[in-house]
Amino acid sequence: MEKLFLLLLAVFSCISTVLSQTSETDNLDNQFWNETQLVFPLVKKEDESGETIDKLSLFVNGNLRFGRNISRLTDRRIGFGFDYQLNKYVSFTPSYIYIAQKSAAGATEYESRLRFAVNLENSWKKFSVDDRNLVEYRFRNSRSDSARYRNRLRFRFPIKKDKKEFFVPFAANEIYYDFQEKTFTRNELSVGVSRKLNSSITADFFYLLRINKSDSPKQLNVFGVNLTIEID
């Protein structure tokens, strides 16, 4: 497990060093993101197969994003929400997030988001698919408020060893539609690997390519590590 982490970190470091040679004047930025999420199961229930699942959970998350070619902290986020598992295929996730973000000009912009997601998923023997449909309303201090729809389609491919899940490569694509601009404004393509460190902690290592239609910079290369910690 330690060798896997060292290898992934070495790959991220090498690629970010090469990309950091590209100037922001080229309308491109290279960033590092980290999100830590604490999950508190509130209601547990057995599903049709007799397996115990988290029917209702509370989660709290914090997010740090380093931009300007990974040279400074440019984005801080904190939020909370609930995840309600209707059945094995459908879940609902209302949430709130507060953001303090440095603009390209250096000013700090503040934003609050109210979000609601409907998550659809299914799994087969060798892969699983989940489709997140999210609507969010953005209260912004420096610009007019806005609402947008986000759709993320993700494929996961569990790799098993001795009938136990060893790690899970994944690939996803997310599109953004802004209701005020009446157009698609962003696309995010991501690939990575998920690894369960123990019974309570899961880590995701990923690369994400963001293409902005209206925001600046137009392109982001993002490397990141997300941690999910279940407090049972």
N, C-alpha and C positions, 0 to 999 in steps of 0.2 A: 504494500500500500504506500509506504514512504517513497519507494522508487518511482511509483506512478506519479505522485505529487511533484517530486523533484524533476521528473521528465517534463511534465506539463508546465511547471514554472520556468524551466529552461527554455522551452519553446516560446512561451509568452514573452520572455525577456529578449530573446533574439529577434523576434518579429517586431516588438515595440521599439527596439534600438534602431532597426532599419527604417521603420515608419517615422520615427521622431526626426529624421533628417528632412522631412517634408515640411515646409513652412505653412503657417496658417494663412498666409497671403494667397496660397493656392486654393483657398476655400475648403480645406480639409483639416480635420483635427483628429488626434489619436488620444484615446481616453482609457482610464481604468475605472471600473465600477465594482463596488462591493455592497451587497445587501445582506443583512442579517435579520432573519424572521424568527420570532418566538411564537410557537403554536401551543395553545392551551385547550385541550379537548374538554368540552363541557358536557356533552351527551354521547354515550356510546350505545351501540345497538348491534345485534347480530343480523347479517344479511341472509339471503336465501340459501347460501352454501354453509351457513353456520359460523362464518368468520366474523369476528368483532371489528366493527368499523367506527370511525369518528363521525357520528351523525351531525353534531353541531360543534364547531370550534371557534374560539376567539384567537386572532393573531395580531401581533404587534411587530412592525418592521421599521428598520432604520437603514438609510441608504447614503453612501458617500461616493461621489464621482470626482475623479481627478482628470482635468482637461489641460488645454494649452500644451499638447504633447506630453501629458502625464507629468506636468511640472508643478501644478498647484490645485488645491481643492476648489472646485468651481460649482458644486451642486451638493446640497444637503437636504435629505428628505426624512420625514418621520410620519408614520400613519398607523392605522389599526382597522380591523374589519372582522366580519364573521363569514364563515363558510358553512353552508347548510347542504348536506348531501341528501337530495330527494330520493335517489335510488342509485344503482351502480352506473347509470348512464348520464345522470343530470345532477348538477349542483348549482347553487346560487351564492354569489359573493358580493354583498354590499360592503363598501369601504370608504375611508377618508384618508387623504394624504396632504401634508403641508410641505411646501417647497421653498427653499431660499437658494436662488441661483444667480451666479455672476454672468452678466451679459458680455457680449464681445467687446463692448465699450468700457467694461469694468464696473458698471453700476450693479447693485444687488436688486434683483426682482423677486417679489414674493407672490406665492400662488397657493390657493387651497382648491382641492379637487374632491367632489363628491362622485363616487363611482358605483356602478352596479353591473355585475357580470353574470351571464348565463353560460355555464360550462357544459359542453357535451363531450362524452368520451366513450371509447370502446376499446377492448383489447382482444388480441388473438394470440396464438401460440408464440409467434416470433416477433410481433410488434404491437404497438398500441397507437391510437390516434386520439388527440383531444383538440377541441375547437372552442376557443374562448371568444365570446361576443360581449364586448364591454362598451358601455356608454358612460361618459364622464362630462361633468359640468365644471368649468374652470373659472374660479373667481381670481382675477389678476389685478394687482395694484398699479401696474404701469401701462397696461393695455386693456382694451375692452374685453369683457368676459366672452367666453366661447364654449361651445359644446361640440363633442366629436364622438365618432363611433370607431372602435378598434376591433379588428378581427385577427386573431392569432391561430393559425393551424400548425400543430406540432406533431411530429412523428418520433416515437421512442422505440429503440431496439435493444431489449435486455440481453446482456451477455451473461450466461450462467456457468457456474463451475460447481460440480458435484450437486447439481439440482438447486443450487443457491445462486441468487442474483449477485454477480460480481461487480459489474458496472453497467451503465446504460447510456450509450451514445444517443444523441437526439439532434434533430434538425427542425427549424421552425421558420415561418414567415408571418409577419404582421403588417397589416395595412391600416392607415389612418384616414378617416373621412371627416372633414370639418364642415359642420352644418352652416356656419356663417359664410365661409368661402365657397361652399357648395362644390367642393372638389376633393380629390384624394391628395393629401399634403405630405405624406411620409410613407416610406416602406422600410421595414427592418428584416433582414435575413440573418439568422443565427445558427451556429452549430456548436456542439459541445459534448461533454460527458458528465453524467451524474454518478456519484459514488456515495454509498451509505457507509459512513465511518463507524457507526455503532448503532444500537437500537434507537437512539434519540436524535442523532445528528446526520444530516445529509448535505453534501457539498456538490455544487454545480460549477464546473469550469467551462467557460464559453468564449467564443468570438462572435461579435455582432457587427454587421455592416448596416449603417443607417444612411438612407438617401433622403434628404429634405428637398421639397419642392420650393418652399417659400422662406423657411428659416435659414439662418446662417450659423455655422458653416454648412455647406451643401452636403458634405459627406463626413461621416464619423467612422473610424475604425476603433472598435471597443473590445477590450479584453477584460474579463471579469471573473470573480469568484463569489458565488452566493451560498450562504449557509442557512439551513432550516433546522431549528432546534425545537423538538417537541418536549414540552414540560408536562409530564403526566403525574 
